[in-house]
Every structure is written in structure tokens, then in C-alpha cells.
Amino acid sequence: MNKQEIQQKVESAIDQIRPYLEADGGNIRFVELTDDMIVNVELQGACRTCPMSIITLKNGVEAAVKKAVPEIVSVEAINLNK
């Protein structure tokens, strides 16, 4: 599978999670897939300021993306202060 195909699968997995984030006033935007197979996303709306965002990101978004695309190493939010 090439990088473009992987990116399409990642975006599809994110689209499946999006309604759950939107239900809580948040959203997520795919930013890029790095050569190291790290997915960078931007958390938006309520997800940006929620103290539970990192848990949602890792236990929800990252888990779903890795399940759909096992090649992915990690999902990182570029706009969360760690």
C-alpha cells in the first residue's frame, strides 16, 4: 500500500470518529501523514480546550486509526500543549 492509499484509509477512519467528537462540540482535521507513519491532526472546537482531549486522541482516535491502518505508529495533535 502506498502513502496515498494509507492516507485515504486514515482519513476514512477519522471520518468515522468525527460524529462522536461533533456530538461534544468538537471536531478533528487531518493535517498530514509523515514519512515515519505518524498522523498529525488538529483538534478543533471543544476538543481544543477539553482537559480530556489527549485521552480522546489516544484511546479513541489513535486506536481507531491504528485498527483501520496497522502501519500507523501514532496519531498526534499539532495544536495540543503537552
MODELLER restraints for C-alpha pairs under 7 A, 6 or more apart:
rsr = mdl.restraints
at = mdl.atoms
rsr.add(forms.Gaussian(group=physical.xy_distance, feature=features.Distance(at['CA:6:A'], at['CA:69:A']), mean=6.99, stdev=0.5))
rsr.add(forms.Gaussian(group=physical.xy_distance, feature=features.Distance(at['CA:7:A'], at['CA:33:A']), mean=6.46, stdev=0.5))
rsr.add(forms.Gaussian(group=physical.xy_distance, feature=features.Distance(at['CA:9:A'], at['CA:69:A']), mean=6.71, stdev=0.5))
rsr.add(forms.Gaussian(group=physical.xy_distance, feature=features.Distance(at['CA:10:A'], at['CA:65:A']), mean=5.90, stdev=0.5))
rsr.add(forms.Gaussian(group=physical.xy_distance, feature=features.Distance(at['CA:10:A'], at['CA:69:A']), mean=6.67, stdev=0.5))
rsr.add(forms.Gaussian(group=physical.xy_distance, feature=features.Distance(at['CA:11:A'], at['CA:30:A']), mean=6.72, stdev=0.5))
rsr.add(forms.Gaussian(group=physical.xy_distance, feature=features.Distance(at['CA:13:A'], at['CA:64:A']), mean=6.53, stdev=0.5))
rsr.add(forms.Gaussian(group=physical.xy_distance, feature=features.Distance(at['CA:13:A'], at['CA:65:A']), mean=5.54, stdev=0.5))
rsr.add(forms.Gaussian(group=physical.xy_distance, feature=features.Distance(at['CA:13:A'], at['CA:68:A']), mean=6.49, stdev=0.5))
rsr.add(forms.Gaussian(group=physical.xy_distance, feature=features.Distance(at['CA:14:A'], at['CA:61:A']), mean=6.91, stdev=0.5))
rsr.add(forms.Gaussian(group=physical.xy_distance, feature=features.Distance(at['CA:14:A'], at['CA:65:A']), mean=6.89, stdev=0.5))
rsr.add(forms.Gaussian(group=physical.xy_distance, feature=features.Distance(at['CA:17:A'], at['CA:61:A']), mean=6.82, stdev=0.5))
rsr.add(forms.Gaussian(group=physical.xy_distance, feature=features.Distance(at['CA:18:A'], at['CA:27:A']), mean=6.21, stdev=0.5))
rsr.add(forms.Gaussian(group=physical.xy_distance, feature=features.Distance(at['CA:18:A'], at['CA:28:A']), mean=6.68, stdev=0.5))
rsr.add(forms.Gaussian(group=physical.xy_distance, feature=features.Distance(at['CA:21:A'], at['CA:27:A']), mean=5.33, stdev=0.5))
rsr.add(forms.Gaussian(group=physical.xy_distance, feature=features.Distance(at['CA:25:A'], at['CA:45:A']), mean=6.13, stdev=0.5))
rsr.add(forms.Gaussian(group=physical.xy_distance, feature=features.Distance(at['CA:25:A'], at['CA:46:A']), mean=5.24, stdev=0.5))
rsr.add(forms.Gaussian(group=physical.xy_distance, feature=features.Distance(at['CA:26:A'], at['CA:44:A']), mean=5.59, stdev=0.5))
rsr.add(forms.Gaussian(group=physical.xy_distance, feature=features.Distance(at['CA:26:A'], at['CA:45:A']), mean=4.36, stdev=0.5))
rsr.add(forms.Gaussian(group=physical.xy_distance, feature=features.Distance(at['CA:26:A'], at['CA:46:A']), mean=4.47, stdev=0.5))
rsr.add(forms.Gaussian(group=physical.xy_distance, feature=features.Distance(at['CA:26:A'], at['CA:47:A']), mean=4.78, stdev=0.5))
rsr.add(forms.Gaussian(group=physical.xy_distance, feature=features.Distance(at['CA:27:A'], at['CA:43:A']), mean=6.06, stdev=0.5))
rsr.add(forms.Gaussian(group=physical.xy_distance, feature=features.Distance(at['CA:27:A'], at['CA:44:A']), mean=4.88, stdev=0.5))
rsr.add(forms.Gaussian(group=physical.xy_distance, feature=features.Distance(at['CA:27:A'], at['CA:45:A']), mean=6.03, stdev=0.5))
rsr.add(forms.Gaussian(group=physical.xy_distance, feature=features.Distance(at['CA:27:A'], at['CA:47:A']), mean=6.61, stdev=0.5))
rsr.add(forms.Gaussian(group=physical.xy_distance, feature=features.Distance(at['CA:28:A'], at['CA:41:A']), mean=6.69, stdev=0.5))
rsr.add(forms.Gaussian(group=physical.xy_distance, feature=features.Distance(at['CA:28:A'], at['CA:42:A']), mean=5.70, stdev=0.5))
rsr.add(forms.Gaussian(group=physical.xy_distance, feature=features.Distance(at['CA:28:A'], at['CA:43:A']), mean=4.63, stdev=0.5))
rsr.add(forms.Gaussian(group=physical.xy_distance, feature=features.Distance(at['CA:28:A'], at['CA:44:A']), mean=5.62, stdev=0.5))
rsr.add(forms.Gaussian(group=physical.xy_distance, feature=features.Distance(at['CA:29:A'], at['CA:41:A']), mean=5.51, stdev=0.5))
rsr.add(forms.Gaussian(group=physical.xy_distance, feature=features.Distance(at['CA:29:A'], at['CA:42:A']), mean=5.09, stdev=0.5))
rsr.add(forms.Gaussian(group=physical.xy_distance, feature=features.Distance(at['CA:29:A'], at['CA:43:A']), mean=6.51, stdev=0.5))
rsr.add(forms.Gaussian(group=physical.xy_distance, feature=features.Distance(at['CA:30:A'], at['CA:40:A']), mean=6.57, stdev=0.5))
rsr.add(forms.Gaussian(group=physical.xy_distance, feature=features.Distance(at['CA:30:A'], at['CA:41:A']), mean=4.61, stdev=0.5))
rsr.add(forms.Gaussian(group=physical.xy_distance, feature=features.Distance(at['CA:30:A'], at['CA:42:A']), mean=6.57, stdev=0.5))
rsr.add(forms.Gaussian(group=physical.xy_distance, feature=features.Distance(at['CA:31:A'], at['CA:40:A']), mean=5.37, stdev=0.5))
rsr.add(forms.Gaussian(group=physical.xy_distance, feature=features.Distance(at['CA:31:A'], at['CA:41:A']), mean=4.94, stdev=0.5))
rsr.add(forms.Gaussian(group=physical.xy_distance, feature=features.Distance(at['CA:31:A'], at['CA:42:A']), mean=6.65, stdev=0.5))
rsr.add(forms.Gaussian(group=physical.xy_distance, feature=features.Distance(at['CA:32:A'], at['CA:39:A']), mean=5.94, stdev=0.5))
rsr.add(forms.Gaussian(group=physical.xy_distance, feature=features.Distance(at['CA:32:A'], at['CA:40:A']), mean=5.24, stdev=0.5))
rsr.add(forms.Gaussian(group=physical.xy_distance, feature=features.Distance(at['CA:33:A'], at['CA:39:A']), mean=4.65, stdev=0.5))
rsr.add(forms.Gaussian(group=physical.xy_distance, feature=features.Distance(at['CA:33:A'], at['CA:40:A']), mean=6.33, stdev=0.5))
rsr.add(forms.Gaussian(group=physical.xy_distance, feature=features.Distance(at['CA:37:A'], at['CA:71:A']), mean=6.80, stdev=0.5))
rsr.add(forms.Gaussian(group=physical.xy_distance, feature=features.Distance(at['CA:37:A'], at['CA:72:A']), mean=5.03, stdev=0.5))
rsr.add(forms.Gaussian(group=physical.xy_distance, feature=features.Distance(at['CA:37:A'], at['CA:73:A']), mean=5.63, stdev=0.5))
rsr.add(forms.Gaussian(group=physical.xy_distance, feature=features.Distance(at['CA:38:A'], at['CA:72:A']), mean=6.09, stdev=0.5))
rsr.add(forms.Gaussian(group=physical.xy_distance, feature=features.Distance(at['CA:38:A'], at['CA:73:A']), mean=5.55, stdev=0.5))
rsr.add(forms.Gaussian(group=physical.xy_distance, feature=features.Distance(at['CA:38:A'], at['CA:74:A']), mean=4.96, stdev=0.5))
rsr.add(forms.Gaussian(group=physical.xy_distance, feature=features.Distance(at['CA:38:A'], at['CA:75:A']), mean=5.84, stdev=0.5))
rsr.add(forms.Gaussian(group=physical.xy_distance, feature=features.Distance(at['CA:39:A'], at['CA:74:A']), mean=6.25, stdev=0.5))
rsr.add(forms.Gaussian(group=physical.xy_distance, feature=features.Distance(at['CA:39:A'], at['CA:75:A']), mean=4.64, stdev=0.5))
rsr.add(forms.Gaussian(group=physical.xy_distance, feature=features.Distance(at['CA:39:A'], at['CA:76:A']), mean=6.14, stdev=0.5))
rsr.add(forms.Gaussian(group=physical.xy_distance, feature=features.Distance(at['CA:40:A'], at['CA:75:A']), mean=5.95, stdev=0.5))
rsr.add(forms.Gaussian(group=physical.xy_distance, feature=features.Distance(at['CA:40:A'], at['CA:76:A']), mean=4.95, stdev=0.5))
rsr.add(forms.Gaussian(group=physical.xy_distance, feature=features.Distance(at['CA:40:A'], at['CA:77:A']), mean=5.74, stdev=0.5))
rsr.add(forms.Gaussian(group=physical.xy_distance, feature=features.Distance(at['CA:40:A'], at['CA:78:A']), mean=6.19, stdev=0.5))
rsr.add(forms.Gaussian(group=physical.xy_distance, feature=features.Distance(at['CA:41:A'], at['CA:76:A']), mean=6.15, stdev=0.5))
rsr.add(forms.Gaussian(group=physical.xy_distance, feature=features.Distance(at['CA:41:A'], at['CA:77:A']), mean=4.84, stdev=0.5))
rsr.add(forms.Gaussian(group=physical.xy_distance, feature=features.Distance(at['CA:41:A'], at['CA:78:A']), mean=6.10, stdev=0.5))
rsr.add(forms.Gaussian(group=physical.xy_distance, feature=features.Distance(at['CA:42:A'], at['CA:77:A']), mean=5.32, stdev=0.5))
rsr.add(forms.Gaussian(group=physical.xy_distance, feature=features.Distance(at['CA:42:A'], at['CA:78:A']), mean=5.72, stdev=0.5))
rsr.add(forms.Gaussian(group=physical.xy_distance, feature=features.Distance(at['CA:42:A'], at['CA:79:A']), mean=5.88, stdev=0.5))
rsr.add(forms.Gaussian(group=physical.xy_distance, feature=features.Distance(at['CA:43:A'], at['CA:77:A']), mean=6.43, stdev=0.5))
rsr.add(forms.Gaussian(group=physical.xy_distance, feature=features.Distance(at['CA:43:A'], at['CA:79:A']), mean=6.81, stdev=0.5))
rsr.add(forms.Gaussian(group=physical.xy_distance, feature=features.Distance(at['CA:47:A'], at['CA:53:A']), mean=5.69, stdev=0.5))
rsr.add(forms.Gaussian(group=physical.xy_distance, feature=features.Distance(at['CA:48:A'], at['CA:80:A']), mean=6.92, stdev=0.5))
rsr.add(forms.Gaussian(group=physical.xy_distance, feature=features.Distance(at['CA:62:A'], at['CA:74:A']), mean=6.60, stdev=0.5))
rsr.add(forms.Gaussian(group=physical.xy_distance, feature=features.Distance(at['CA:62:A'], at['CA:75:A']), mean=5.26, stdev=0.5))
rsr.add(forms.Gaussian(group=physical.xy_distance, feature=features.Distance(at['CA:66:A'], at['CA:72:A']), mean=5.67, stdev=0.5))
